[in-house]
């Protein structure tokens, strides 16, 4: 009997610890930047990497904003999870995280002002105070790394190394608008006599949100290549120069021939890197600016990048180059990863859907949009109903999701993957005619 009581006490203790742990986990706030929102569904990116679908309850309360219509991609959000529903976090409390105020509004520089200065080749010192690893992963072109841990001594040492004149602007930025340390560094620089010090308050998040690109070094590119990570390499020089020497596996699309259709024709999801001859070559900068402004950045959430120093820096580091034609198609960037399915493949499978046994097509448009859609072998579940109707979908089939723009399909993709389904989605605009043709 005593042994039985002891076992009961142990069991009760285990249950208490499990419940206590579950409560602690559920009480932890989730923070991330908004990717997409649709009705009561949010897609947020945590730590700049993982994307997660969030379901808002009917009684959700807002802090620092009035309605979901006030939000836009890139906003920093904090939410309190209250429960899980089919593997999806449900929240009833959503906060818009306001950025820190600049210590002096006169020192603020906007991303477009900074871009104009970079393109014009204006003399300045651009300092990135993020950790070294984040800087290596992509930074504003021309920036130098000055981790926030460097302090005043580190700033002074770098300025002495650069032999920076006091009248040259010094611009500081961090990851986003929540880092107060950019103000601290700007104050330090002003106290050292650099009265033209400025702060990019929105940080790297704001830079990307405004449609700009990032730069990486030869070392970072070499690590990406050696790791076998997906990357589209584009030589922005004229083809006559390209054939004399280029990066291995690079395709040639001269900046002068770059066109939006090259990016809109495919559901490109891999990062794309442009490069030119050397640091003075402006062609890759302009090509990267075009690609980002045409929607490549937002379409895939993959960074548009340029290689610092171009081909000359690559060769100076002793890296291999190729000559002649690579035989690769230079009419576009036909790659699809991270859950996307190329439209051509989707269209081909769609035409065979009547006899398809291993795949299921899922239309996540609203009921109103489906009024005239009477197609066979298609599952119709509006995305805002999907968390409650997952049991209707088979786990043994791959689910191909689509909507009219790709936004809701992307949210559905994350809901499905969070619940163990094999799935891909069409990440572009798509229309289905009454006779079943997709365009």
Order of alpha helices (4+ residues) and beta strands (2+ residues): alpha-beta-beta-beta-beta-beta-alpha-beta-alpha-beta-alpha-beta-alpha-beta-alpha-beta-alpha-beta-alpha-beta-beta-alpha-beta-alpha-alpha-beta-alpha-beta-alpha-beta-beta-alpha-beta-alpha-beta
